[in-house]
Amino acid sequence: MNPLLKVLAAMAFFLGGSIPSHAVGPAATSDTVQSLWNEWGEIFYVVPEKQRATRFEAFLPRVKALVAQHPGQADPLILEAIVLCTYAASDVGLGALSKVSQARDLLVKSIDIDPKARSGAAYITLGNLYYRLPGWPISFGDEDQGRHYFEAALKLSPDGIDSNFFYGDYLLDRGEYEKALAYLEKADRAPIRDENRLSDLNVKKEIAKALAAARERRNDKGSFFSRIVASVFGSAEKQ
């Protein structure tokens, strides 16, 4: 799996799969949104990697149709943003950069509509995009901006497993070991949610790795969250 796919798909897994269905929004659209989230999961987890780009390309118009039907709701926008991220990761090239930028704009728009949608998932996703992507002129990555979004997510969900883990991971990467340890330990204490058991169990595994790195004072995010390397984007620029 290429580095871009590792990072964006990992974010999509936690931010899409870890939000309970009852948090998606008004009853009129919650079933539809959750159904599309489930279909996204099937494409990502079941479909062979080489076939995912084609499947995401066919899937995206249906997600866009949902957004068009409910222009005043944040949840469909977040769904479209995550689909764009995983589509970009499955089809790295010049178009990948455009898709990730579109995802960023959708997430910002969703925050304008409802910052609490999906338990602050838009803030966490934006934090990851800004923190992990290369900066200008390759992309829009900015670690300080990433920190801003992570901290905004923590204000909305101070005890959340996702908000504490992702911020702790960010601090670990910056060498702020003691501070990272505090957030990672808080994430580790968060209970596994029955409705999110699969995703929470995977988060717990990543928390354990991050805790070990923080306690040993080493800057190590592990292979699961490999940073998007410049060479990936460099190859895209040459196409």
N, C-alpha and C positions, 0 to 999 in steps of 0.2 A: 504494500500500500504506500503510495507516495506521501511525502510530508504534508502537503496541503490537505490531502484527504484525511490524514490522521487527525489534524487539528480541527478542521471544520466539522468533520463527522463526529468527533468526540464531543464538541460543543453541542451539536445538534442532538446527540443522544441524551445528554444530561438535561438540556434545556427544553427539549421536546418531550422526552419520555418521563421526566421526573415531575411534571406538573399534573396534579390529579384532574380528572375529567370534569369534576364539579367546579373547577376554577376557571373554565374556559370562557364563561360569559353568559349572556342571556339564554334562556331555555330554547328560544326559537332557533338558535344557531349552534348550541353546544354539541348536539349529537352530530351535526354535519362536520363541524370542526374536528371533533374527536375521531370521526370516521376517516377523515383525510389524514389526521396524524397517524392513525393505525396503518393506513395505506402507505404513507411515507416510510414507516418502520419496516413494512414488508419489502419495499423496494431496497432499502438500505441493508437490511439484515439477510434477506433470502436471495435476492437477485444477485447473480455473479457480478463481480466488480466491473468487468468489461462491458456489461450490458446496462449498467446503472444510468449512464448519461442519456441513453436513448429513452429509458423509462422515465427519468426525471423530465426530459424534454416533453414527453407526452402528458405527464402528470401536471406540469406547471400551469397550463391554460385553465384547468379546472380549479386550481387554487386561486388564480387571478379572477376567475368568474365569481368565486365566493367573496373575494374582496370587493368586487364591483357591486355585488348585491347588498353588501353591508358596509358602505363607505364610512359610516360613523363608528365602526367598532375596531378596537385595537387587536383583538385576538387573531382575526384572519390575516392581518398585516404581519404579525409575528410568525405565523405559519408560513406565509410566502417568503419571508426573509430567511427562515431556516431551510426551506426547500431550495432557494437560490444558492445558499452557502454549500449545501451538499451537492447540488448540480454543478456548481463551479469546481468543487473538489473532484468530481468524477470526470470532468472535462477540462483539464488544465490547459490554458492558452490565453490569448488576448481576451477572449470572451469571459474568462474566469474573473479577471480583474473587474470587468464591468458588472458582472453579477454580484460580486461582493460589495461593490459600491452601491448598487441598487438595494441590496439587503440593508446596508447601513442607513440609507435614506428612509426605508420602510420602518425600521426600528425607531428612528427619531420621530417619525410621524405617529407611530403607535403610542409613544410616550406623551406626545402632545394631546392625544385623545384620552388615554387612560394609563398613567404611569404605573398603576398597580396591576395591570393586566398580567395574567399568568404569573402572579407572585413576583413581579419585577423582572421577568425573564428578559425583557428588552434591554434593561440596564446591564445584566450579566453578559448577554450576547455582545453588546457593544463594547463592554470592557474587554472581553476576550479578543474581539476583532482588532481594536486599537492596540492592545498589549502585544498580540502575537504577530500581527502583520508587519512587514518591513515598512519603514517610513518613506517619505518623499525622496526621490522622484519615482520610486518603484510602486508604492502604494500609500495609504493614508495612515499607516501605523504611527502611534504616539503613546508611549508608555504612561506619560503623565495624564493624558486624557483617559486612558484605560483605567487608571487609578480612580479618577473622578467617577466613572460609571460604576466601578465596583463599590465604592463608598456609598453611592446613591442607592445601590441594591441593598446594602447592609442597613441603611436607614429604614427601608421598607420591610426587610426581613432580617432583623438582628440575630435571630436564633436559627435561621435556615441552614440546612446542611450545604446547599449549593452556594449561597452567598458567602458563607464563611470559608468553604473550601476554595473557591475560585480566588477570593481575595488573599487567602493564605498562600496559595500557589504563586500568585503574583508577587507577594512580598518575599517569598523564598527565592524566586528568580532574581530579585534585586539585592539579595544578600541581607535582608532585614530579618535575620533568623529568629530572634526572640519574639518579635512582633508576629512573625509568621506562625510561630509555634502556638501562640495564644489563640489565633483564629482557627488553626488546624485542629487543635485540641477541642475547641468548641464544636467544630464540625463533626469530630469523632464522637462527641457525646450526644449529638442529635440522634433521636431514635429512628430506626428504619420504619418507614411508613408502609402500612399494609397495602395500600393502593399503588405504591411505587416500589415494591420490594425488589424487583429486578434491577432497576436503575440505582436505587440506594445501595444495594449490595456492591455494585460496581464502583460507586463513588467511595464507599468505605475502603475498598482495596487501594484506590488511588490516594486516599487520605493516609493510609498506613505507610505507603511509600514516601509521601511528602513529609510525614512526621519523622520518619527515620532520617531523611535528609536534613531536616531542620535541626534535629537533635545532634547530628554529627557536623552541623554547620558546613554543609556542602550545597553548592548551587546545582541542584539536580532535579529536573522536572520529570525525568523518566521518559521512556520511549513512547508512552501513550500520548503524551502531550508534547511531542517534538515541535520545536519552533519552526515556523515556515522559513525555509532557507532561501537566501537570495537567488541561488542557482535555479530554483523552480521558476521564479519570476523572470530571471534572466533568460531562460529558455523560451518563456512566453513572449518576451519582448522581441526575440529574434524571428518569431514566426510571421 
